[in-house]
Amino acid sequence: MNVLITPVSVADVDSLVALARQVWQRTYPGIISQEQIDYMLAQRYGRDRLLAELEDPGIWWDKATVDGCLAAFSSCIAVAGGSEMKLDKLYVDPLRQHGGIGGRLIEEVERHARAADCRTLILAVNKRNEPAIAAYRRYGFVVRDSVCVDIGHGFVMDDFIMSKSLPPAAASL
């Protein structure tokens, strides 16, 4: 399998929106309500929002393609005054999961983090998304905190904050 990791472009936005919907519809029923799924997709994956984020130099978006077809994508942003990089989004086509593509995108996020002098990589994951939690553990993440965040319209994100310490860039060579 030939996986290519490249930055996301404006031309990719519609494909990202479709892949996000596909992953959410496969992952979140039974974890959160369909109403919350629809609300969060509209809030976080509207075309205009993604286009705006692509223009923001402080947000990195990458995609993984296999044989020229979108297989996964990620985004990350420096937080905590620049000392941490947040893996904000990581979605892999359900038909391509368990093949290491997510891990390749995590490695790319780690490169962005080191380039930005971030010492820690963090992410938020729903407490009931056990497959994702297990996958993040395999890549060295540990649960750092437990949060419940009101996101409006009567919905909350009941998440674990997971973190992974990053060695300095020179130590990673």
C-alpha positions as CSV (number, residue, x, y, z in Angstrom):
1,M,0.0,0.0,0.0
2,N,1.5,3.3,-1.1
3,V,0.4,6.0,1.4
4,L,1.2,9.6,0.5
5,I,0.9,12.3,3.2
6,T,0.4,15.9,1.8
7,P,-1.1,19.2,3.0
8,V,-4.8,19.6,2.4
9,S,-5.8,22.0,-0.3
10,V,-9.0,23.9,-1.0
11,A,-9.8,21.3,-3.6
12,D,-9.9,18.7,-0.9
13,V,-12.6,20.3,1.3
14,D,-15.7,18.6,-0.1
15,S,-13.9,15.2,0.2
16,L,-13.0,16.0,3.8
17,V,-16.5,16.9,4.7
18,A,-17.8,13.7,3.2
19,L,-15.2,11.5,4.9
20,A,-15.9,13.2,8.3
21,R,-19.6,12.4,7.9
22,Q,-18.9,8.8,6.9
23,V,-16.6,8.2,9.9
24,W,-18.9,10.0,12.4
25,Q,-22.0,8.0,11.1
26,R,-20.0,4.8,11.6
27,T,-18.4,5.7,14.9
28,Y,-20.8,7.7,17.1
29,P,-24.3,6.2,17.0
30,G,-24.7,4.6,20.3
31,I,-22.1,6.9,21.8
32,I,-23.9,10.2,21.2
33,S,-27.4,11.0,19.7
34,Q,-27.9,11.5,16.0
35,E,-28.9,15.1,16.8
36,Q,-25.6,15.7,18.5
37,I,-23.7,14.0,15.6
38,D,-25.5,16.4,13.1
39,Y,-24.9,19.4,15.3
40,M,-21.2,18.7,15.7
41,L,-20.7,17.9,12.0
42,A,-22.4,21.2,11.1
43,Q,-20.4,23.1,13.7
44,R,-17.0,21.6,12.9
45,Y,-17.1,20.4,9.3
46,G,-19.0,23.1,7.4
47,R,-17.3,24.0,4.2
48,D,-16.8,27.6,5.2
49,R,-15.2,26.6,8.5
50,L,-12.8,24.3,6.8
51,L,-11.9,26.9,4.2
52,A,-11.2,29.4,7.0
53,E,-9.1,27.0,8.9
54,L,-7.0,26.2,5.8
55,E,-6.2,29.9,5.5
56,D,-5.0,30.0,9.2
57,P,-1.2,29.6,9.3
58,G,-1.6,28.3,12.9
59,I,-3.6,25.2,11.9
60,W,-1.9,22.4,10.0
61,W,-4.1,20.1,7.8
62,D,-2.7,17.0,6.2
63,K,-4.3,14.2,4.2
64,A,-3.3,10.6,3.5
65,T,-4.1,9.2,0.0
66,V,-3.8,5.7,-1.1
67,D,-3.5,5.2,-4.9
68,G,-4.7,8.8,-5.3
69,C,-7.8,8.4,-3.2
70,L,-8.4,10.2,0.1
71,A,-8.0,7.6,2.9
72,A,-7.6,9.9,6.0
73,F,-7.0,13.4,7.2
74,S,-5.8,15.2,10.3
75,S,-5.5,18.7,11.7
76,C,-3.5,20.2,14.5
77,I,-3.0,23.5,16.3
78,A,-0.5,24.8,18.8
79,V,-2.2,25.5,22.2
80,A,-1.1,26.3,25.8
81,G,0.9,29.3,24.8
82,G,2.7,27.2,22.1
83,S,4.0,24.5,24.4
84,E,1.6,21.9,23.3
85,M,0.2,20.8,19.9
86,K,-3.4,19.6,19.8
87,L,-4.3,16.8,17.4
88,D,-7.7,18.3,16.7
89,K,-9.0,15.9,14.1
90,L,-7.9,12.5,12.9
91,Y,-10.2,10.5,10.7
92,V,-9.5,7.4,8.7
93,D,-11.8,5.9,6.1
94,P,-13.5,2.9,7.9
95,L,-12.4,0.6,5.1
96,R,-8.8,1.7,5.6
97,Q,-8.6,1.6,9.4
98,H,-6.1,-0.7,11.2
99,G,-3.6,-0.3,8.4
100,G,-1.3,2.2,10.0
101,I,-2.6,5.3,8.1
102,G,-3.7,7.0,11.3
103,G,-0.2,6.3,12.7
104,R,1.4,7.9,9.7
105,L,-0.7,11.1,10.2
106,I,0.2,11.1,13.9
107,E,3.9,11.0,12.9
108,E,3.2,14.0,10.7
109,V,1.5,15.9,13.5
110,E,4.5,15.1,15.7
111,R,6.8,16.7,13.0
112,H,4.6,19.8,13.0
113,A,4.8,19.9,16.8
114,R,8.6,19.6,17.0
115,A,8.9,22.3,14.3
116,A,6.8,24.5,16.5
117,D,8.9,23.7,19.6
118,C,5.9,21.9,21.2
119,R,6.9,19.4,23.9
120,T,3.6,17.6,24.2
121,L,1.0,16.3,21.9
122,I,-2.6,16.3,23.2
123,L,-6.0,15.3,21.9
124,A,-9.6,14.9,23.1
125,V,-11.4,11.6,22.6
126,N,-14.9,10.7,23.7
127,K,-14.8,8.5,26.8
128,R,-17.0,5.9,25.2
129,N,-14.9,5.6,21.9
130,E,-13.0,2.6,23.1
131,P,-11.4,1.7,19.7
132,A,-10.0,5.2,19.3
133,I,-8.7,5.2,22.9
134,A,-7.0,1.9,22.4
135,A,-5.4,3.1,19.1
136,Y,-4.1,6.3,20.8
137,R,-2.6,4.2,23.6
138,R,-0.8,2.1,21.0
139,Y,0.8,5.3,19.7
140,G,2.0,6.3,23.2
141,F,-0.8,8.5,24.5
142,V,-2.0,8.3,28.1
143,V,-5.1,9.8,29.7
144,R,-4.2,13.1,31.4
145,D,-7.6,14.4,32.3
146,S,-11.3,13.9,32.1
147,V,-13.5,16.8,30.9
148,C,-17.1,17.4,30.2
149,V,-17.5,20.5,28.0
150,D,-20.8,22.2,27.2
151,I,-20.9,22.8,23.4
152,G,-24.3,24.4,23.2
153,H,-27.8,23.3,22.3
154,G,-27.9,21.0,25.4
155,F,-25.0,18.9,24.2
156,V,-21.7,18.1,25.9
157,M,-18.4,16.6,24.9
158,D,-17.6,14.0,27.6
159,D,-13.9,13.4,26.8
160,F,-10.6,12.2,27.9
161,I,-7.7,14.5,27.3
162,M,-4.8,12.2,26.2
163,S,-1.2,13.4,26.0
164,K,2.1,12.2,24.7
165,S,5.5,13.7,25.5
166,L,7.7,14.5,22.6
167,P,11.4,14.2,22.7
168,P,13.3,17.3,21.5
169,A,13.8,17.4,17.7
170,A,17.5,16.4,18.0
171,A,16.6,13.3,20.0
172,S,14.1,12.1,17.4
173,L,16.6,11.7,14.6
